Amino acid sequence: MGHIRKKSGIGSPLSAPDARRLQKFLSSIENSSRHMIGYPGTHTVDFTGLEAFSSYCLNNIGDPYRDSNFKLNTHDFEREVMEWFSAILRADDKKTRGYVTSGGTEGNMYGIYLARELYPDGIVYYSEDTHYSVAKILRMVNARSIMIKSRPDGEMDYEDLAATISIHRDVPPIIFANIGTTMRGAIDNLDTIKDILKSRAVKRHYIHADAALSGMILPFTDDPQPFGFDAGIDSISVSGHKMPGVPMPCGVVLARRENIERISSSVEYIGTSDTTLSGSRSGLAPLYLWYVIKSLGAEGFTHLVSECQKKADYAIRLFDSIGIRAWRHRNSLTVVFPRAAEAILKKWQIATEKNEAHLITMPHVTYSHLEAFIAQYAMAIVEKKVSTS
């Protein structure tokens, strides 16, 4: 792409103080990135081939499957991205549609929006371990909802779900299923959920899957848990800035076409239909996702996921060597361990919740990162014991 020239623009060069401020900020970001192992963001793909496009206002307004009056868009690339995701999420490309979102929250809101349009009187069921954004979404749309208990490992408590649905059997259930919970990486069992619905003769229902991280892991494993449209879901949200990572928050949402067409509206101003939540959307995000897909391919993703899982197992062995119990769910990159040594956790940007902490073996996390963190974590624990003895 070296032949693409950067367009000239207005404005003057930054003042010396402003330029120094930016340089100082860049140094800070580079330093922080060396100690980021607790959250599912990553930075391993070289995107220099796309730098020239950042000079343009690329706006993917409206439905990506229809032409628009606004021509500075990447709809062609977005459609290819959605076609690829349809394949890995085991959907019928002719019966599903979707678009590139601003991230997981928008994707989850879209799924709940479609479900509410289909079943205005429906009740949303979600577990205690569901992402914090869902409670916010439910307040925004004023949806009836019931929180279901979680098991100790983070998976939904199916007995509680079954009992609760039985009480409200006359109301269509909207199931919010976690395909990899935020803190523990737990995957709600879609087969069990469907069995509960079937055993109670509940024919009107909707299942949305939040597969923020695991949606880019399970398709590339040998023995995945049920996660896609072949498992009976109606919509799914997957993040794009997590695995393998693009430099801006984004994601994809995919849903049954018949449900999307229910909310489609024609907009004369832009000369197209809109089937999205946000209307104006980043045209760069689809381009970056397309670039990743073309750069890695299915074989590259499979290798990447396999290496990340090996690092997760290595982290568990390191914890075991210092007498600390750590664990992960099958196919997950999230390693859960006891919360301790707060200063070390903060230094390495480790996520915490109550008495637990976790690290996530994303592509940028190396074996050296794991060795350094766990050694420091162990030393801090020892020092605390000595100081309190």
C-alpha positions in Angstrom: 0.0 0.0 0.0 3.0 2.3 -0.3 1.5 4.0 -3.3 -1.4 5.5 -1.2 -0.5 9.1 -0.5 -1.6 10.9 2.6 -3.8 13.9 1.8 -2.8 17.4 2.8 -4.8 19.0 5.6 -5.4 22.2 7.5 -3.8 23.2 10.7 -0.4 24.1 11.9 2.3 21.8 13.5 1.9 21.4 17.2 3.7 23.7 19.6 6.8 22.3 21.2 5.0 21.8 24.6 2.1 20.0 23.0 4.5 17.8 21.0 6.4 17.0 24.1 3.2 16.1 25.9 2.2 13.7 23.2 5.7 12.1 23.2 5.5 11.8 27.0 2.0 10.2 26.7 3.3 7.7 24.1 6.1 6.7 26.4 3.6 6.2 29.2 1.4 4.0 27.0 4.4 1.9 25.8 5.4 1.4 29.5 1.9 0.4 30.6 1.6 -2.0 27.7 4.5 -4.0 29.1 2.5 -4.8 32.2 -1.0 -5.5 30.9 -1.9 -9.1 31.5 -5.3 -8.8 33.3 -7.6 -7.6 30.6 -8.4 -9.0 27.1 -6.9 -6.4 24.9 -3.9 -7.1 22.8 -1.5 -5.4 20.4 0.4 -7.9 18.2 -0.8 -7.2 14.6 1.2 -4.7 12.5 -1.3 -2.3 11.0 1.1 0.1 9.3 -0.4 -0.8 5.9 -3.6 1.0 6.9 -2.2 4.3 8.3 -3.1 6.3 5.2 -6.8 5.6 5.7 -6.8 7.4 9.1 -6.8 10.7 7.2 -10.3 10.2 5.9 -13.7 10.4 7.5 -14.8 6.9 6.8 -18.4 6.6 8.0 -20.3 3.3 7.6 -23.7 4.9 8.1 -26.8 2.7 7.7 -27.2 -0.9 6.7 -23.9 -2.3 5.3 -25.8 -4.5 2.8 -27.4 -1.5 1.0 -25.8 1.4 -1.0 -25.8 4.8 0.6 -25.5 8.4 -0.7 -22.4 8.8 1.5 -19.6 7.1 -0.5 -16.7 7.5 2.0 -17.5 4.1 3.5 -16.0 0.6 3.8 -19.3 -1.3 3.4 -17.7 -3.7 0.9 -15.1 -4.7 3.5 -17.7 -4.8 6.3 -19.8 -7.3 4.3 -16.7 -9.5 3.9 -16.1 -9.3 7.6 -19.6 -10.3 8.4 -19.5 -13.2 5.9 -16.4 -14.5 7.6 -18.0 -14.2 11.1 -21.1 -16.0 9.8 -18.9 -18.9 8.8 -17.0 -19.2 12.1 -20.2 -18.7 14.2 -21.9 -21.4 12.2 -24.7 -19.3 10.7 -26.5 -19.6 7.5 -25.2 -16.6 5.6 -28.5 -16.2 3.8 -30.5 -16.2 7.0 -28.4 -14.0 9.2 -27.2 -10.4 9.0 -25.1 -8.1 11.1 -22.7 -5.2 11.3 -19.5 -4.0 12.9 -20.3 -2.3 16.3 -18.5 0.0 18.6 -17.9 -3.0 21.0 -19.6 -5.7 23.1 -22.0 -3.4 24.9 -23.6 -2.2 21.6 -23.8 -5.8 20.4 -25.5 -6.9 23.6 -27.9 -4.0 23.4 -28.7 -4.9 19.8 -29.6 -8.5 20.8 -31.9 -7.3 23.6 -33.4 -4.7 21.3 -34.3 -7.3 18.7 -35.6 -9.7 21.3 -37.8 -6.9 22.8 -39.2 -6.0 19.4 -40.1 -9.7 18.9 -41.5 -10.2 22.4 -42.4 -6.8 23.9 -43.7 -8.5 27.1 -40.7 -10.8 27.4 -38.6 -11.2 30.6 -34.8 -11.1 30.3 -33.0 -13.8 32.3 -29.3 -13.2 33.0 -26.8 -14.6 35.5 -25.0 -12.9 38.4 -21.7 -13.2 36.4 -23.1 -11.4 33.3 -21.1 -8.4 32.1 -21.9 -5.2 34.1 -23.1 -3.5 30.9 -26.2 -5.7 30.7 -27.8 -4.3 33.9 -27.2 -0.8 32.4 -28.8 -1.8 29.1 -31.9 -3.3 30.8 -32.4 0.0 32.7 -32.1 2.0 29.5 -34.7 -0.1 27.6 -36.8 -0.5 30.7 -37.0 -4.3 30.2 -38.5 -6.7 32.7 -35.6 -8.8 33.9 -34.7 -11.4 36.5 -31.1 -12.1 37.7 -30.4 -15.9 37.9 -27.9 -17.2 40.4 -24.4 -18.3 39.3 -22.6 -21.4 40.3 -19.3 -21.0 42.1 -17.4 -21.4 38.8 -19.3 -18.6 37.2 -21.7 -20.7 35.1 -25.4 -20.1 35.2 -27.3 -22.0 37.9 -29.7 -24.0 35.7 -31.9 -25.2 38.6 -32.6 -21.6 39.5 -33.2 -20.8 35.8 -35.6 -23.7 35.4 -37.5 -22.8 38.6 -37.8 -19.2 37.7 -39.0 -19.8 34.1 -41.6 -22.2 35.5 -43.0 -19.5 37.6 -43.3 -17.2 34.6 -44.1 -19.8 32.0 -46.7 -17.6 30.3 -44.2 -14.9 29.5 -41.6 -15.4 26.6 -38.1 -15.8 28.1 -35.3 -13.8 26.7 -32.2 -15.7 27.7 -28.9 -13.7 27.9 -26.3 -16.5 27.7 -22.6 -15.9 28.6 -20.2 -17.6 26.2 -17.3 -16.8 28.4 -18.0 -14.7 31.5 -16.0 -11.6 32.3 -14.3 -12.7 35.4 -14.1 -16.5 35.2 -14.5 -17.3 31.5 -17.4 -19.6 32.2 -19.6 -20.7 29.4 -23.3 -21.2 29.9 -24.5 -24.5 28.5 -26.8 -23.7 25.6 -27.9 -27.4 25.3 -29.0 -27.3 28.9 -30.9 -24.0 28.4 -32.7 -25.4 25.4 -33.6 -28.6 27.4 -35.1 -26.4 30.1 -37.2 -24.5 27.6 -38.3 -27.7 25.8 -39.2 -29.5 29.0 -41.5 -26.6 30.0 -43.1 -26.4 26.5 -41.8 -22.9 26.0 -42.0 -22.3 22.3 -41.7 -18.5 22.2 -38.3 -17.6 23.4 -35.1 -15.7 22.3 -31.4 -16.5 23.1 -28.7 -13.9 22.9 -25.1 -15.0 23.3 -22.4 -12.7 24.7 -19.2 -14.2 23.2 -17.0 -11.1 23.6 -13.7 -13.0 23.8 -14.7 -16.7 23.4 -16.3 -16.0 20.1 -12.9 -15.7 18.7 -11.5 -18.7 20.6 -14.1 -21.5 20.4 -14.3 -21.6 16.6 -10.6 -22.4 16.5 -10.5 -25.2 19.1 -10.8 -29.0 18.6 -13.6 -29.5 21.0 -15.6 -26.3 21.6 -18.6 -26.0 23.9 -21.9 -25.1 22.0 -21.6 -21.4 21.0 -23.0 -20.6 17.6 -26.2 -20.5 15.6 -26.1 -24.3 15.2 -26.6 -24.4 19.0 -29.9 -22.5 18.7 -29.0 -18.9 19.4 -30.8 -16.0 17.8 -28.1 -13.4 18.0 -24.5 -13.1 19.2 -22.0 -10.3 20.0 -18.2 -10.7 19.6 -15.5 -8.2 20.3 -13.0 -7.2 17.7 -10.4 -5.5 19.9 -9.7 -8.5 22.0 -8.6 -11.5 19.9 -6.5 -11.0 18.0 -6.9 -7.3 18.5 -7.4 -4.1 16.5 -6.4 -0.7 17.9 -9.9 0.7 18.6 -12.8 -0.8 20.5 -15.1 -2.6 18.1 -17.0 -5.8 17.6 -19.6 -7.6 15.5 -23.2 -8.5 16.1 -24.9 -11.2 14.1 -28.6 -12.0 14.2 -31.4 -13.8 12.4 -32.3 -11.8 9.3 -36.0 -12.0 9.8 -35.6 -10.3 13.2 -33.4 -7.6 11.8 -35.8 -6.8 9.0 -38.5 -6.1 11.7 -36.5 -3.0 12.8 -35.3 -1.8 9.4 -36.3 1.8 8.5 -35.8 3.8 5.3 -33.9 7.1 5.7 -34.2 9.5 2.8 -31.4 11.8 4.1 -28.7 9.1 3.7 -30.5 7.3 0.8 -30.5 3.9 2.4 -32.1 1.9 5.2 -30.8 1.7 8.7 -30.8 -1.5 10.7 -28.2 -0.5 13.3 -28.3 1.1 16.7 -25.6 3.8 16.2 -26.4 5.0 12.6 -23.0 6.6 11.9 -20.3 4.0 12.6 -16.6 3.8 12.2 -15.5 2.9 8.7 -12.0 2.2 10.0 -13.0 -0.6 12.4 -14.3 -2.9 9.6 -11.2 -2.2 7.5 -8.9 -3.2 10.5 -11.0 -6.4 11.1 -10.8 -7.3 7.4 -7.0 -6.7 7.5 -6.6 -9.1 10.5 -8.8 -11.8 8.9 -6.8 -11.6 5.6 -3.5 -11.5 7.4 -4.1 -14.5 9.7 -6.7 -16.7 8.1 -8.3 -19.6 9.9 -5.0 -21.4 10.1 -3.3 -18.4 11.8 -6.2 -18.0 14.3 -6.0 -21.7 15.1 -2.3 -21.5 15.8 -2.7 -18.3 17.8 -5.4 -19.7 20.1 -3.5 -22.9 20.7 -0.4 -21.0 21.8 -2.5 -18.8 24.1 -4.0 -21.9 25.7 -0.5 -23.4 26.2 0.5 -20.2 28.0 -2.6 -20.4 30.3 -1.6 -23.9 31.3 1.9 -22.7 31.9 0.6 -20.0 34.2 -1.4 -22.6 36.2 1.8 -24.7 36.6 3.7 -21.7 37.8 1.1 -20.9 40.4 1.1 -24.6 41.5 4.9 -24.5 42.0 4.5 -21.7 44.6 1.6 -23.5 46.3 -1.2 -21.3 44.9 -4.3 -22.9 43.3 -5.1 -21.4 40.0 -7.6 -22.8 37.4 -9.3 -22.1 34.1 -12.4 -23.4 32.3 -11.9 -25.7 29.3 -10.9 -23.7 26.2 -10.6 -20.4 28.2 -7.6 -18.1 28.4 -8.7 -16.7 31.7 -6.6 -18.0 34.6 -8.3 -17.4 38.0 -6.3 -17.2 41.3 -6.6 -15.8 44.8 -6.6 -12.1 45.2 -3.5 -11.0 47.1 -0.5 -8.7 46.8 -2.5 -5.7 45.8 0.4 -3.5 44.7 1.6 -6.2 42.3 -1.9 -6.7 40.9 -2.1 -3.0 40.2 1.3 -2.9 38.6 0.3 -5.7 36.2 -3.2 -4.4 35.6 -4.9 -7.5 37.0 -8.7 -7.6 37.1 -10.2 -8.4 40.5 -13.6 -9.2 42.0 -14.1 -9.9 45.7 -11.5 -12.6 46.7 -10.5 -13.5 43.1 -8.1 -12.2 40.5 -7.4 -13.2 37.0 -4.9 -12.9 34.2 -5.7 -13.6 30.5 -3.1 -15.1 28.3 -3.7 -12.9 25.2 -1.3 -13.1 22.2 0.9 -10.3 23.5 1.4 -12.0 26.9 4.7 -13.9 26.9 6.1 -16.7 29.1 8.5 -14.1 30.5 5.6 -11.9 31.5 4.0 -14.8 33.4 7.2 -15.8 35.1 7.9 -12.2 36.2 4.4 -11.5 37.5 4.0 -14.8 39.4 7.5 -14.4 40.9 6.6 -10.9 42.1 3.2 -12.1 43.3 4.8 -14.9 45.3 7.5 -12.6 46.8 4.9 -10.1 47.9 2.9 -12.8 49.7 6.0 -14.1 51.5 7.0 -10.6 52.5 3.5 -9.9 53.9 3.6 -13.2 56.0 7.1 -12.2 57.4 6.0 -8.7 58.3 2.8 -9.9 60.1 4.5 -12.9 62.0 
